[in-house]
Amino acid sequence: MALIITGKNTVLEAIKTDHKIFEIYLVKGTNKDVSFEANKKNIKVIELDKQAINNLLPRNNQGVGAKVTEYQYLTIEDALNKPKNNKVFIMLDSLEDPHNLGAILRSADAFNVDGIIIPKNRSVQLTNTVAKVSTGSIEHVDVIGVTNLNQTIKKLKENNFWIVGTDADTKKTIHDIDIDTNICIVIGSEGKGISRLVKQNCDYVVKIPMGGHVNSLNASVSAALVLYEVFRRKGE
């Protein structure tokens, strides 16, 4: 199956990482760097006027798009088999907003996360919006598609992972996360948080210390803060 992606950085990263690209669409006379990279890989480039591009591509396309193969999900088994000590995964519990997933992919790439776990059902999937918001990070972070989060948690524990939930109603903070082991950090959905059973299956739960009057954060902001804390303490 093919997918249309848009945005300059999204398309450039797809070219550089050898994502299978069928053809690229550009507004005439623009995005010369995209044309240059595409020509190096012998990828077909179609130049059109701005109106034709806007008719062909989704909105907010920055005058550039590409027809590519759909983004592929890694299996949990393949992710676990990758040779690395003290892996960091992030698990997204029924996240529905593609902008949040795209932003989390950017943070995951920035802070050396080894994989993002998302359910195959009742959750946002890897769409053009996700790819565009990720500004190309989607090409560099393993996204692991699973059928059941609780079964996945069980498998992670069998492979020496500690499952760390995030919730405002707890005493432990993100500073208490044990980074000297494999960890999987669970981020809840927008407005609902982590589901009851998933929370019960966590080894422990942490919160982000905050002041002010609002005691909750957007899912992607929460993810970025937790991941940065782990990244900072690992000294990476």
Buried (B, 14 or more C-beta within 10 A) or exposed (E): EEBBBBBBBBBBBBBBEEBEBEBBBBBEEBBEEBBEBBEEEEBEBBBBEEEBBBEBBBEEBBBBBBBBEEBEBBEBEEBBEEEEEBBBBBBBBBBBBBBBBBBBBBBBBBBEBBBBBBBEEEBBBBBBBBBBBBBBBBBBBBBBBBEEBEEBBEBBBEEEBBBBBBBEEBEBEBEEBEBEEBBBBBBBBBEEBBBEEBBEBBBEBBBBEEEEEEEBBEBBBBBBBBBBBBBEBEEE
